[in-house]
Amino acid sequence: MGLDDDIKHNVEDVKGKAKEAVGDATDNERLQAEGAADQASAKMKKAGQDVKDAFTDDR
């Protein structure tokens, strides 16, 4: 995985965790859901990149 992509995915994951934590603290269900969705998106992008890397041997 390219370092840039890895950083972007990790930032997206951290942002999702922060949103979810703020949503938990303020009892804001919409913000909790957005945070969970951001985290899921980051995980899917990481998985897709891992598959791509497996086929291109770009590590």
PyRosetta script that sets phi, psi and omega in degrees:
from pyrosetta import init, pose_from_sequence

init()
pose = pose_from_sequence("MGLDDDIKHNVEDVKGKAKEAVGDATDNERLQAEGAADQASAKMKKAGQDVKDAFTDDR")
pose.set_psi(1, 137.2)
pose.set_omega(1, 177.2)
pose.set_phi(2, -66.2)
pose.set_psi(2, 144.1)
pose.set_omega(2, -178.3)
pose.set_phi(3, -60.0)
pose.set_psi(3, -39.3)
pose.set_omega(3, 179.2)
pose.set_phi(4, -60.9)
pose.set_psi(4, -46.2)
pose.set_omega(4, 179.4)
pose.set_phi(5, -63.3)
pose.set_psi(5, -42.0)
pose.set_omega(5, -179.9)
pose.set_phi(6, -60.6)
pose.set_psi(6, -43.8)
pose.set_omega(6, 179.2)
pose.set_phi(7, -64.0)
pose.set_psi(7, -44.9)
pose.set_omega(7, -179.9)
pose.set_phi(8, -60.2)
pose.set_psi(8, -44.1)
pose.set_omega(8, -178.5)
pose.set_phi(9, -67.4)
pose.set_psi(9, -39.2)
pose.set_omega(9, 178.5)
pose.set_phi(10, -67.5)
pose.set_psi(10, -38.1)
pose.set_omega(10, 177.3)
pose.set_phi(11, -63.8)
pose.set_psi(11, -43.1)
pose.set_omega(11, 178.8)
pose.set_phi(12, -62.0)
pose.set_psi(12, -40.0)
pose.set_omega(12, 178.8)
pose.set_phi(13, -64.6)
pose.set_psi(13, -44.4)
pose.set_omega(13, 179.7)
pose.set_phi(14, -65.1)
pose.set_psi(14, -41.0)
pose.set_omega(14, 177.1)
pose.set_phi(15, -60.9)
pose.set_psi(15, -40.5)
pose.set_omega(15, 178.3)
pose.set_phi(16, -63.7)
pose.set_psi(16, -41.7)
pose.set_omega(16, 178.0)
pose.set_phi(17, -63.8)
pose.set_psi(17, -39.5)
pose.set_omega(17, 179.2)
pose.set_phi(18, -66.0)
pose.set_psi(18, -44.8)
pose.set_omega(18, 178.3)
pose.set_phi(19, -59.7)
pose.set_psi(19, -44.3)
pose.set_omega(19, -178.8)
pose.set_phi(20, -64.2)
pose.set_psi(20, -40.6)
pose.set_omega(20, 179.8)
pose.set_phi(21, -65.3)
pose.set_psi(21, -41.4)
pose.set_omega(21, 177.6)
pose.set_phi(22, -65.3)
pose.set_psi(22, -41.3)
pose.set_omega(22, 177.6)
pose.set_phi(23, -61.5)
pose.set_psi(23, -40.3)
pose.set_omega(23, 176.7)
pose.set_phi(24, -63.6)
pose.set_psi(24, -44.1)
pose.set_omega(24, -176.7)
pose.set_phi(25, -67.6)
pose.set_psi(25, -33.9)
pose.set_omega(25, -177.4)
pose.set_phi(26, -100.9)
pose.set_psi(26, 2.7)
pose.set_omega(26, -178.5)
pose.set_phi(27, 58.1)
pose.set_psi(27, 40.6)
pose.set_omega(27, -179.9)
pose.set_phi(28, -102.5)
pose.set_psi(28, 102.2)
pose.set_omega(28, -176.0)
pose.set_phi(29, -65.5)
pose.set_psi(29, -34.3)
pose.set_omega(29, 180.0)
pose.set_phi(30, -64.4)
pose.set_psi(30, -42.6)
pose.set_omega(30, 179.9)
pose.set_phi(31, -69.0)
pose.set_psi(31, -36.6)
pose.set_omega(31, 176.2)
pose.set_phi(32, -61.6)
pose.set_psi(32, -44.9)
pose.set_omega(32, -179.1)
pose.set_phi(33, -66.1)
pose.set_psi(33, -40.6)
pose.set_omega(33, 177.5)
pose.set_phi(34, -61.6)
pose.set_psi(34, -42.6)
pose.set_omega(34, 179.3)
pose.set_phi(35, -62.7)
pose.set_psi(35, -44.2)
pose.set_omega(35, 178.6)
pose.set_phi(36, -64.2)
pose.set_psi(36, -39.5)
pose.set_omega(36, 179.1)
pose.set_phi(37, -66.0)
pose.set_psi(37, -40.1)
pose.set_omega(37, 177.5)
pose.set_phi(38, -62.1)
pose.set_psi(38, -41.6)
pose.set_omega(38, 179.5)
pose.set_phi(39, -65.6)
pose.set_psi(39, -42.5)
pose.set_omega(39, 179.1)
pose.set_phi(40, -64.0)
pose.set_psi(40, -40.6)
pose.set_omega(40, 178.5)
pose.set_phi(41, -61.6)
pose.set_psi(41, -44.3)
pose.set_omega(41, 179.7)
pose.set_phi(42, -62.9)
pose.set_psi(42, -41.1)
pose.set_omega(42, 179.9)
pose.set_phi(43, -65.8)
pose.set_psi(43, -39.3)
pose.set_omega(43, 178.9)
pose.set_phi(44, -66.5)
pose.set_psi(44, -40.0)
pose.set_omega(44, 178.3)
pose.set_phi(45, -64.9)
pose.set_psi(45, -40.2)
pose.set_omega(45, 177.5)
pose.set_phi(46, -62.8)
pose.set_psi(46, -43.4)
pose.set_omega(46, -180.0)
pose.set_phi(47, -64.2)
pose.set_psi(47, -43.1)
pose.set_omega(47, 178.1)
pose.set_phi(48, -61.6)
pose.set_psi(48, -40.9)
pose.set_omega(48, 178.6)
pose.set_phi(49, -66.2)
pose.set_psi(49, -38.4)
pose.set_omega(49, 178.1)
pose.set_phi(50, -63.0)
pose.set_psi(50, -40.8)
pose.set_omega(50, 178.0)
pose.set_phi(51, -64.6)
pose.set_psi(51, -45.5)
pose.set_omega(51, 178.7)
pose.set_phi(52, -58.7)
pose.set_psi(52, -45.2)
pose.set_omega(52, -179.6)
pose.set_phi(53, -63.3)
pose.set_psi(53, -35.0)
pose.set_omega(53, -179.9)
pose.set_phi(54, -63.8)
pose.set_psi(54, -36.3)
pose.set_omega(54, -178.5)
pose.set_phi(55, -85.0)
pose.set_psi(55, -25.2)
pose.set_omega(55, -178.3)
pose.set_phi(56, -102.2)
pose.set_psi(56, -7.4)
pose.set_omega(56, -178.1)
pose.set_phi(57, 55.6)
pose.set_psi(57, 38.9)
pose.set_omega(57, -179.3)
pose.set_phi(58, -101.2)
pose.set_psi(58, 85.6)
pose.set_omega(58, -174.9)
pose.set_phi(59, -115.7)
pose.dump_pdb("model.pdb")
